[in-house]
Amino acid sequence: MKMFLIALAGLLFAAAMPANAQVPPGTDELAAYDGLFRAAADGDVDAINRLVAEGAKLNARDGRKRTPLMVAAHQRQYDAARALIAAGANVDAFDADRYDVITIAAVADDPQMLRVAIAGGANTSLVTSIYDGTALIAAAHLGHDEVVRTLIQFGAPLDHINNLDWTALIEAIVLGDGGPRHIATVRALVNAGADVDIADGRGVRPLSLARERGYAEIIEILEAAGAKP
């Protein structure tokens, strides 16, 4: 009974949490930025190169421990991100909430920034956020199917289990809407070899979770993969 209540609390908590648990720079923060933060937010590559040559700190932190590279990622400033990475910015740094550039891109549904980060050497396997998850789990939760496919292509761990006892596959079902993008996400994970029989904290497997929700197309994908109920 105790285990069930703990699992139920986890389910309710996760279902209630905002899809985007990250904190991008607000209007006031953006207005107050200077130096590399200002250049990153504005996408000013010339200013980035000049400031780096003058000795600006590439991995400086703002009030929420964001680096200039993270600000560029939040603002979808691709050229600025490339310039910062080329100058030596840390692509695997965490902000105050333990998000890295890859997870920022994953949650923002930004495959282009994701590829910029990966090309710059970012690690697709980092354990991130207060949920001890991964960028792949975050993307699967949100049904960001192109991001999911890109992360899979570049070696993201398929079967990592976060501290809610969920894998990327489970999150795509439990926190998904059963619509086209979550279906595509499940298909990508299954085709890549994700374990279709890892159960959640209650001992319920993905196929049963999909059946509970009436997600017919996801059920078909899992059954075709030989998933156990």
C-alpha positions in Angstrom: 0.0 0.0 0.0 2.8 2.4 0.9 4.6 1.8 -2.4 1.3 2.4 -4.3 0.8 5.7 -2.5 4.3 6.8 -3.2 3.9 5.9 -6.9 0.5 7.6 -7.1 2.0 10.8 -5.6 4.8 10.7 -8.2 2.2 10.3 -10.9 0.1 13.2 -9.7 3.2 15.4 -9.2 4.6 14.7 -12.6 1.3 15.2 -14.3 0.9 18.6 -12.7 4.3 19.9 -13.4 4.6 22.3 -16.3 5.9 20.9 -19.6 8.6 23.4 -19.7 10.2 23.3 -16.2 13.1 25.4 -17.4 13.4 29.1 -16.8 14.5 31.1 -19.9 15.7 34.6 -19.3 12.8 37.0 -18.6 12.3 40.4 -20.2 14.0 42.2 -17.3 17.0 39.8 -17.4 17.4 40.2 -21.1 17.3 44.0 -20.7 19.9 44.0 -18.0 22.4 41.7 -19.7 25.8 43.1 -20.8 29.0 41.7 -22.2 28.9 38.2 -23.5 25.3 37.7 -22.2 24.1 40.7 -24.2 26.0 39.5 -27.3 24.6 36.0 -26.9 21.1 37.1 -26.5 21.3 39.4 -29.5 23.1 36.9 -31.7 26.0 39.3 -32.2 28.8 37.1 -33.4 31.2 40.0 -33.9 30.8 41.2 -30.4 31.2 37.6 -29.1 34.5 37.3 -30.9 35.7 40.7 -29.8 34.8 40.1 -26.2 36.5 36.7 -26.2 39.6 38.2 -27.6 39.5 40.8 -24.8 39.4 38.0 -22.2 35.7 37.8 -21.4 34.7 34.8 -19.3 33.1 32.3 -21.6 31.4 30.4 -18.8 30.3 33.3 -16.7 26.9 32.8 -14.9 23.9 35.0 -14.5 21.5 34.9 -11.5 20.2 31.5 -12.4 23.6 30.1 -13.3 22.9 30.3 -17.0 26.0 30.7 -19.2 26.1 32.9 -22.3 25.8 29.7 -24.4 22.6 28.7 -22.5 21.2 32.2 -23.2 22.0 31.8 -26.9 20.2 28.4 -26.8 17.1 29.9 -25.1 17.0 32.7 -27.6 17.6 30.4 -30.6 20.7 32.3 -31.6 22.4 29.5 -33.6 25.4 31.5 -35.0 26.1 32.9 -31.5 26.0 29.4 -30.0 28.5 28.2 -32.7 30.8 31.1 -32.0 30.7 30.5 -28.2 31.4 26.8 -28.7 34.2 27.5 -31.1 35.7 29.8 -28.5 35.6 27.1 -25.9 32.4 27.5 -24.0 31.4 24.5 -21.9 28.6 22.7 -23.7 27.9 20.4 -20.8 27.4 23.0 -18.0 24.3 22.9 -15.9 22.1 25.9 -14.8 20.5 26.3 -11.4 17.9 23.7 -12.3 20.5 21.2 -13.7 19.6 21.8 -17.3 22.3 21.7 -20.0 22.2 23.1 -23.5 21.0 19.8 -25.0 18.1 19.6 -22.6 17.2 23.2 -23.2 17.0 22.5 -26.9 15.1 19.3 -26.4 12.4 21.0 -24.3 12.2 23.9 -26.7 11.6 21.5 -29.6 14.7 23.0 -31.3 16.4 20.3 -33.4 18.7 22.9 -35.0 20.2 24.1 -31.6 20.4 20.4 -30.6 22.6 19.7 -33.6 24.7 22.8 -33.0 25.4 21.5 -29.4 26.1 18.0 -30.6 28.4 19.2 -33.3 30.2 21.1 -30.5 30.8 17.9 -28.5 27.8 18.0 -26.1 27.1 14.8 -24.2 23.6 13.4 -25.0 23.8 11.1 -22.0 23.9 13.6 -19.1 21.6 13.1 -16.2 19.7 16.3 -15.8 17.1 18.1 -13.8 15.6 17.5 -10.4 14.0 14.4 -11.9 17.4 12.8 -12.7 16.3 12.4 -16.2 17.8 12.9 -19.6 17.2 15.1 -22.6 15.7 12.1 -24.3 13.1 11.6 -21.5 12.3 15.3 -21.6 11.8 15.3 -25.4 9.7 12.0 -25.2 7.5 13.5 -22.5 6.7 16.4 -24.8 6.4 14.4 -28.0 9.2 16.3 -29.7 9.7 13.5 -32.2 12.4 15.0 -34.4 14.5 15.8 -31.3 13.9 12.3 -30.1 15.2 10.8 -33.4 18.2 13.1 -33.3 19.1 12.2 -29.8 18.8 8.5 -30.6 21.0 9.0 -33.6 23.7 10.5 -31.4 23.7 7.9 -28.7 21.3 9.1 -26.0 20.6 6.3 -23.5 17.3 4.6 -24.5 16.4 3.0 -21.2 17.5 5.5 -18.5 15.1 5.5 -15.6 14.5 8.8 -13.8 13.6 9.2 -10.1 9.9 8.9 -11.0 10.7 5.3 -12.2 9.9 6.2 -15.8 11.9 5.7 -19.0 11.5 7.8 -22.1 9.1 5.3 -23.5 6.9 5.4 -20.4 6.9 9.2 -20.3 5.8 9.3 -23.9 2.8 7.2 -22.9 2.0 8.5 -19.4 2.6 12.2 -20.0 1.8 12.1 -23.8 -1.6 12.7 -25.4 -1.6 9.7 -27.7 -1.5 12.0 -30.7 0.7 11.9 -33.9 3.9 13.3 -32.3 3.8 11.0 -29.3 3.0 8.1 -31.6 6.0 9.0 -33.7 8.1 9.3 -30.5 7.1 5.8 -29.3 7.8 4.4 -32.8 11.2 6.0 -32.9 12.1 4.6 -29.4 10.8 1.1 -30.2 12.5 1.0 -33.6 15.8 2.0 -31.9 15.6 -0.9 -29.5 14.2 0.7 -26.3 13.2 -2.0 -23.8 9.4 -2.3 -24.2 9.0 -4.3 -21.0 10.6 -2.0 -18.3 7.8 -1.3 -15.8 7.1 1.8 -13.9 7.3 2.1 -10.1 4.0 0.3 -9.7 5.2 -2.6 -11.8 3.0 -1.7 -14.8 4.6 -2.1 -18.2 4.3 0.2 -21.2 1.7 -1.9 -23.1 -0.6 -1.9 -20.1 -0.1 1.8 -19.6 -1.1 2.4 -23.2 -4.1 0.2 -22.9 -5.2 2.0 -19.7 -5.3 5.2 -21.8 -6.8 3.7 -24.9 -3.9 4.8 -27.2 -4.7 2.4 -30.0 -1.8 3.2 -32.4 0.8 3.0 -29.5 -0.7 -0.3 -28.4 -0.2 -1.6 -32.0 3.4 -0.5 -32.0 4.1 -2.2 -28.7 2.3 -5.4 -29.5 4.2 -5.6 -32.8 7.4 -5.3 -30.8 6.4 -8.3 -28.6 5.7 -6.2 -25.5 4.3 -8.0 -22.5 1.1 -6.7 -20.9 
